[in-house]
Amino acid sequence: MMKRRETTEIKKLSSGPGRLCEAFGIDLRMNGKQIGREIRLRPRSEEPAISSSRRIGITRAAELEWRFYETGNPFVSKR
């Protein structure tokens, strides 16, 4: 992740969707792929608490809560 993101600052590895995708090597070649069939995810041992909020840095439909994140996670980008 650090190599892909070209940083050693741990909080800059995956804070935000663009950084998260870059850290995991997710790019446009994965558009349309099916999660679970073509893209595998490993389940966690515990179910995290999920929060939602308004999207950051957009102007259209900015009032909608389309932003979902793990509650209390220090790697979530801030307002």
C-alpha positions as CSV (number, residue, x, y, z in Angstrom):
1,M,0.0,0.0,0.0
2,M,2.8,2.4,0.9
3,K,4.6,1.7,-2.4
4,R,1.4,2.2,-4.5
5,R,0.6,5.4,-2.6
6,E,4.2,6.6,-2.4
7,T,3.9,7.6,1.2
8,T,4.9,6.3,4.6
9,E,2.2,8.4,6.3
10,I,-0.2,5.7,7.5
11,K,-3.2,8.0,7.6
12,K,-2.7,9.0,4.0
13,L,-2.8,5.4,2.7
14,S,-6.6,5.0,2.4
15,S,-8.3,8.1,3.7
16,G,-10.9,8.7,1.0
17,P,-12.1,6.7,-2.0
18,G,-9.4,7.7,-4.4
19,R,-6.6,6.9,-2.0
20,L,-8.2,3.6,-1.0
21,C,-8.5,2.5,-4.6
22,E,-4.9,3.4,-5.3
23,A,-3.6,1.7,-2.2
24,F,-5.4,-1.6,-3.1
25,G,-4.5,-1.3,-6.8
26,I,-8.2,-0.8,-7.9
27,D,-8.5,0.9,-11.2
28,L,-10.9,1.4,-14.1
29,R,-10.2,-2.1,-15.4
30,M,-12.3,-3.4,-12.5
31,N,-15.4,-1.4,-13.6
32,G,-18.3,-3.8,-14.1
33,K,-16.6,-6.7,-12.2
34,Q,-18.8,-8.7,-9.8
35,I,-17.8,-8.6,-6.1
36,G,-17.7,-12.2,-4.8
37,R,-17.3,-13.7,-8.3
38,E,-14.5,-11.8,-10.0
39,I,-13.4,-9.7,-7.0
40,R,-12.8,-11.5,-3.8
41,L,-13.2,-9.9,-0.3
42,R,-12.2,-11.5,2.9
43,P,-14.8,-11.2,5.7
44,R,-13.7,-9.7,9.1
45,S,-14.0,-11.6,12.3
46,E,-16.3,-8.9,13.7
47,E,-19.0,-6.8,12.1
48,P,-18.0,-3.1,12.2
49,A,-20.4,-0.3,13.1
50,I,-21.2,1.7,9.9
51,S,-22.0,5.4,9.8
52,S,-23.2,7.5,6.9
53,S,-22.9,11.2,6.1
54,R,-23.1,13.6,3.2
55,R,-20.5,13.4,0.5
56,I,-17.5,15.7,0.7
57,G,-16.3,17.9,-2.1
58,I,-19.3,17.6,-4.4
59,T,-22.0,20.1,-5.4
60,R,-24.8,18.0,-7.0
61,A,-26.9,16.0,-4.7
62,A,-24.6,17.1,-1.8
63,E,-27.5,16.7,0.7
64,L,-27.7,12.9,0.2
65,E,-26.0,10.6,2.6
66,W,-24.0,8.6,0.1
67,R,-20.9,8.3,2.2
68,F,-20.6,5.2,4.3
69,Y,-17.7,4.4,6.6
70,E,-16.7,2.4,9.7
71,T,-17.6,4.4,12.8
72,G,-14.5,5.7,14.6
73,N,-12.0,4.6,12.0
74,P,-9.0,7.0,12.0
75,F,-8.3,6.4,8.3
76,V,-11.6,8.0,7.1
77,S,-11.1,11.3,5.4
78,K,-12.3,14.3,7.5
79,R,-14.7,17.1,6.6
